[in-house]
């Protein structure tokens, strides 16, 4: 593997010929020993998969069965397997070729970039009484504002696994407070005193961190809509309101992983205008995935500000 970007492309999709995306998850191991878990999201969430990965990492590092100095097993492994020959007619071959071409076309529109900041991380931020996640979210808003001239609607997942049948809930990091803070740093450098900037930042951090467990509304509203549809009932006017559509169309989709077993995370964009943004905060790093989109598509989307 050449670098983080090459690893991300390989672990997210590869060439498509040896990936089974209909399975719950796949363990992908490269020739150089880099490994990853590629999982389909509908059945489970990052918390469960990360727990599995942590257990595997702990077991293989603390109680390894094979060492670099281990002698090769005295068996001919090639004799234990045999190549399967498939007899395919022209129609099947044509279908496979079309699938490969469609796959390559989709992958060609995917852009991945990565940043690893090694001059500090979550421990340093915590010593300063700052939330690493909140700082990362604020940095995303500032970066988007600097690049596109506006802050934007953002999704962040949080776990509700502490509740029975709980999975995730939505945190909405883009607020009037993050917008104000972003504008202060990006468009008004030198205008505010250190004390004023500290006050703005702490207001943002308090708003982002204060998200009482079980107090989110997104999953609740989704369940009500699902129940109404399943019973053939008409939807409440809330669901047809343009504001509801706007808050459910996020340009930045973010997720955070914290584990010594994880060096890089990544998620695919969920729509043509979505930036999948994953942070692994042992140092402080970000992996960004997006599809090739025209600039005006990003800047024309409305930014919805909410406060928790």
C-alpha positions, -999 to 999 in steps of 0.1 A, spaced: 0 0 0 15 33 -11 -3 58 13 -36 65 31 -55 73 -1 -44 41 -18 -53 21 13 -87 38 15 -96 31 -22 -85 -6 -18 -104 -12 14 -136 7 4 -140 -9 -30 -109 -24 -46 -115 -36 -82 -148 -51 -73 -138 -86 -84 -132 -101 -50 -157 -81 -29 -191 -94 -17 -211 -63 -8 -242 -83 0 -225 -98 31 -227 -82 66 -190 -75 66 -158 -85 48 -123 -87 64 -99 -74 37 -62 -82 41 -36 -69 17 -4 -86 9 16 -62 30 -4 -70 61 -27 -40 61 -62 -51 71 -97 -35 72 -133 -44 78 -157 -33 51 -192 -36 63 -227 -29 50 -244 -4 73 -281 -15 75 -275 -43 99 -251 -27 123 -232 4 133 -196 15 139 -198 8 177 -204 -30 171 -179 -34 143 -153 -14 162 -158 -37 192 -151 -67 170 -121 -51 155 -107 -41 189 -111 -77 201 -93 -91 171 -65 -65 174 -60 -72 211 -60 -110 206 -36 -110 177 -12 -85 193 -12 -99 228 -15 -136 219 -2 -140 184 -2 -175 170 22 -166 142 54 -145 145 77 -131 118 102 -157 130 77 -186 128 87 -215 104 63 -222 75 38 -250 82 50 -283 68 20 -287 45 12 -280 9 -16 -255 12 -21 -255 -25 -33 -291 -23 -62 -281 0 -79 -260 -26 -89 -264 -62 -98 -239 -89 -135 -238 -97 -144 -237 -134 -176 -219 -144 -193 -226 -177 -208 -193 -187 -229 -186 -218 -227 -153 -238 -255 -136 -219 -239 -142 -185 -205 -130 -198 -221 -99 -212 -239 -92 -179 -206 -96 -159 -189 -72 -183 -216 -46 -179 -215 -49 -142 -177 -44 -142 -180 -14 -165 -207 1 -142 -186 -5 -112 -155 11 -127 -176 41 -138 -190 46 -103 -155 42 -87 -140 67 -111 -163 94 -97 -151 88 -61 -124 111 -47 -106 104 -15 -82 126 5 -67 122 39 -51 145 64 -32 134 95 -23 162 120 5 149 143 12 181 163 -16 173 187 -46 151 194 -74 143 217 -52 141 249 -38 176 243 -73 190 236 -87 174 267 -60 190 288 -72 223 275 -108 212 285 -118 211 248 -139 183 232 -119 167 204 -151 159 185 -164 194 188 -131 209 177 -131 186 146 -167 196 138 -159 232 141 -128 227 118 -151 211 92 -174 241 92 -145 266 89 -129 245 61 -162 244 42 -168 281 47 -133 289 34 -137 267 4 -173 274 -6 -182 307 11 -208 293 34 -213 268 62 -235 238 54 -259 212 67 -240 185 86 -248 151 99 -229 134 128 -239 101 142 -239 93 179 -246 59 195 -277 51 215 -265 15 222 -270 21 259 -307 18 253 -325 -15 244 -325 -19 207 -307 15 204 -285 21 174 -278 57 165 -292 92 167 -283 124 148 -263 152 161 -265 184 140 -232 202 144 -240 231 120 -256 257 143 -259 294 144 -231 293 169 -207 273 147 -216 297 118 -208 327 139 -175 312 151 -165 301 116 -171 336 102 -151 351 131 -120 330 122 -124 330 84 -138 364 75 -129 385 105 -93 377 115 -79 402 139 -112 418 146 -120 400 179 -99 399 211 -86 366 225 -112 368 252 -140 372 227 -128 343 206 -126 321 236 -161 330 246 -174 322 210 -155 289 210 -168 277 243 -203 286 234 -199 264 203 -183 235 223 -210 236 249 -237 234 222 -220 205 204 -212 185 235 -246 189 252 -266 163 235 -285 144 262 -287 106 255 -321 97 240 -331 133 234 -326 133 196 -356 137 174 -346 123 140 -350 86 145 -384 93 163 -397 112 133 -384 86 109 -403 59 129 -435 79 129 -432 84 91 -425 46 86 -455 36 107 -478 60 88 -467 47 55 -470 10 66 -506 17 77 -515 36 46 -521 68 66 -515 103 53 -484 120 65 -483 149 88 -477 182 70 -443 184 87 -429 157 64 -438 177 33 -424 209 46 -394 221 26 -375 227 59 -378 190 68 -364 180 34 -336 204 39 -325 191 73 -325 156 58 -302 165 30 -268 168 45 -237 179 25 -213 168 52 -218 134 67 -194 128 95 -184 100 118 -157 95 145 -137 65 155 -113 64 185 -93 32 189 -56 22 190 -67 -5 165 -78 20 139 -54 41 118 -79 52 92 -116 51 87 -138 59 58 -174 59 46 -188 64 11 -209 94 3 -246 87 5 -257 110 -23 -243 129 -53 -238 160 -31 -225 143 0 -191 145 15 -183 114 36 -161 127 64 -145 103 89 -122 112 117 -99 89 136 -89 110 166 -60 91 182 -37 118 167 -62 140 148 -69 129 113 -96 130 86 -104 109 56 -127 126 31 -146 108 4 -168 125 -22 -181 120 -57 -170 143 -85 -196 171 -84 -198 205 -99 -189 233 -76 -223 251 -80 -240 219 -67 -223 224 -34 -228 261 -31 -264 261 -42 -275 238 -14 -292 256 15 -275 255 49 -299 248 78 -288 260 112 -303 244 143 -294 246 179 -296 218 204 
